[in-house]
């Protein structure tokens, strides 16, 4: 997992770094810039977030 601040979160499919601005909301959909998998943002707490494959 990574901090919600601007930076990168890891794609669960290919382990590529996906850039984030820090203002994303839970459930926002983005696409991995490397494998183009649709990803959904999941937030565990105010500081912890991760991407899950959006099926």
Protein Blocks (a to p, Z undefined) as FASTA:
>chain_A
ZZfbecddddfklopacddehlacehiacddfklopacddddfblmbccddddZZ
